Amino acid sequence: MADEAETTPFITSQLNGADTTPQIALISQYVKDLSFENPNAPAVYQWQEQPQIDVQFNIGAERVGDEVLEIALKIEVKAIAPQGTAFAVELLYAALFGMRNVPEEQIQPFMLAEAPRLVFPFARRVLADAVRDGGFPPLLLDPIDFGALYMQQAEQMQATAGEPAGNA
């Protein structure tokens, strides 16, 4: 009898046509901006030393409609050798997600942790192809644990929220 009472609200909401289940769908993903620089060509192809690779990335998220949000991964890579810059590439890779009935407190973790995890492999491929098309071996970035990064950033925000803002 208790089981019947627990399932009744779900059945009633479905019979009345109300769809209250959380839904998230990837609508589209695309390159917003891509820049590849090879400032020392053709001399760079004669250099013997392996360049140092510096990778920076940032995640942006914004609401673009009532139920549509965009996330953007910005990845910047510089390869620097003793002789100078071998190459520099910047990629802004974005995706649109449709969201319906998602609790507000779950939107930010999804957009800053799960959504980047879903689109990163595609951004990684675009970046590798751009570097390869520039005449270098494809640059294969290591996978990134966006969930752990989000949790680390959230902990840092909580720690700094408890500290005094400064001297008055």
N, C-alpha and C positions, 0 to 999 in steps of 0.2 A: 504494500500500500504506500509506503514512504517513497519507493522508487517512482510510482506513478505521479505523485505530487511534484517530485523534482523535475520530471520531464515535461509536465504540462505547459509551463510557460514557453518552452522552446516550440512545442507543437502549436500552441496558440499563436505565437508570433509568426510562424511560417504560414499558418492558415489565413491570417489576416493580411498577408502580403508584405509584412515588415521584414526587411532584410537588415539585421543589425550585426551580422558577423563582420569582423575586421577583414578588410581585403586590401592587398597591396599588389600592384602589377607594374612591371617594367613596360613603359610605353615605347620609348625610343632611346637610343644612345648615339652619340655623334662627336666628331671632332669640332670643337669651337675655335681652336687656334692651334697652329702648329708652326714652329719656326726651327729651322736647322741652319747652323752657321758653321762654315769650314774656312775660317779666316786665314789659315796658313797653307792652303792648297796651292800648288801641288807639292811644295816642299815637305809637308807633313807625312807624305807617303814614303819618304826616305828616312824618317826618324827611326832610330833603333830602340829607344827607351819606351817602356810601357807607360802610358799616361796614368795619372791618378784620377779616379772617377769620383766626382762629388755629386750626390743625388739629394735633392730637396723636394719635398712634396707638401701640398696643402689641400685641405678639403673645404669646399664651400657648399652651402645648402641654402636654397631660398624657395619660398612659395611663389609659384607662377600662376596659380589659379586656385579655385576653391578646393579642389581635390587633387591638384597636380603640384608636385614639388620637383625641383631640379637639384641634382648634386653635380659638383664639378671637381674633378681631380686635376690639380695643377702639378705637373712633374717637371722639374728643371734638372738637367744633367750637364755638367761641364767635365770635359776630359782635358787635363792640363799636364803637359810634359815640361821638362826643363827648358826646351826651346820655345815654348809658348802654348797657346790653346790649340789642341788638336781639333775639337769640335765642341759646340754648345747646342743643346736642343731644349726647346720648351714645348710642352704639350698641355693644352687645356682640353680635357676629355669630359664630356658631360652626359647625363642620362636624365630622362624624365620618368617619374614614378607617379602612378595614380594611387591615391589612398582614399579609402572610404571606411568609416566607422572605426578608425584607429584612435585609441585614447591619446590625448595630447602629450602625456608624459612618455609615451612610447615612440613618438615621431622623431625626436632628436636622436635617441640611440640608434634607431633604424637608419636615419639619414647620415649619421657620422660614423657608423660602424658597419652595419650590414650592407647598405647600398654600395659603399666603396668596395667592399669585398666582392660584390657581384660584378662590378664593372672593371675592376683593376686588371683582370687578365686581358681584356680587350684593349685597354690603354697600354698595357705592357707590350702587346703585339704591335700596335701602331708605332710606339717608340722604337722597338727593335727594328722594324722595317725602315723607319726614317734614318736610323744610324747606318743600317746596311746600305740603303740607297745613297748615302753620303760617301760611300767607299770604305767603310770600316766594318769590322766584324759586328754582327748583330749584338746589341746590348740587351742581355736578358736579366732584368731586375729580379731579385729574390722576392718571393711572396712576402706580403706584409700582413701582420695580424692586426687589422683595424679595430677589432673588438678589444684587444689588450691595450692598444693606444688610447681608445676612447675611455676605458676604465681608468687608465693612468692619468689622463687629462682631467677626468671628473674628480679624482682624488686630490689632485693638485688644486683644483678650483675650490674644493671644500676646505682644504687646509689653509689657503690664502683668505677665504671668506671669514675664517675665525680670527685672523690676525688684525690688529688695529691698522687703519689706513695710513696713519702717520702722526706726527707731532702737531699739536694745535698751538 
